[in-house]
């Protein structure tokens, strides 16, 4: 299985050096992501091969040599190599364990304040800053898709589009209710309050993951309301998609660009 994976890895390496792959940014990103996913396994197997070669050499020396000093040296090398090989074999087993295919996907993360009024919104803001800092440390790209600020700070709701390496795999267990007990900034008498916020982490679907026929979609464009001044009143930037077989409706008015709203919807 490892040999087969290594052959695929070398093929991906060739594709990354191919000018036609480099010219197609979407394809390049996809190939590069798959290449990086296989890299730890291939590199670990390379170290395993070197260790097993040293082990075979030491065993051969022990079997063929009559010199006591050389035999002792071979025994010491075998004793030293055995635990190293055991550790790297375990690492290979872990790397070969099937992963959740969703783990590599980018993520839509929603933080919504729950019970607790203004303090819950402040807590949602704390969660937002925490996740933003974590994403920054991971080297991920983050785009704020939607936000509803709280009355005294924080957020009633904020939605993030997070892209990078192994995003869903690292964030999926954040989904659920988060609770804090503290004396909030909004409390004048120093009483402890319990506030909650919910976090939803959804793997971001790619176009190829979803089989939707164009003829099953009705598209409506309309003038968005809200911030944007005269621009909103003059342009039909809002987009609404209706999936006719199911009646599911998705719309976006977040961007001033109709193209961007189509992408979000």
Secondary structure, DSSP 8 states (H G I E B T S, - for coil): -HHHHHHHHHHHHHHHH-HHHHH-HHHHHHHHHHHHHHHHHHHHHHHHHHHHHHHHHHHHHHHH---HHHHHHHHHHHHHHHHHHHHHHHHHHHHHS---GGGGS-EEEEEEE-SSTHHHHHHHHHHHHHHHHHHHHHT-EEEEEEEEE-TTSSEEEEEEEEESSSHHHHHGGG-EEEEEEE--TT-SS---EEEEEEEEEEE---GGG----GGGEEEEEE---SSSTHHHHH---EEEEEETTTTEEEEE-SSS-HHHHHHH-
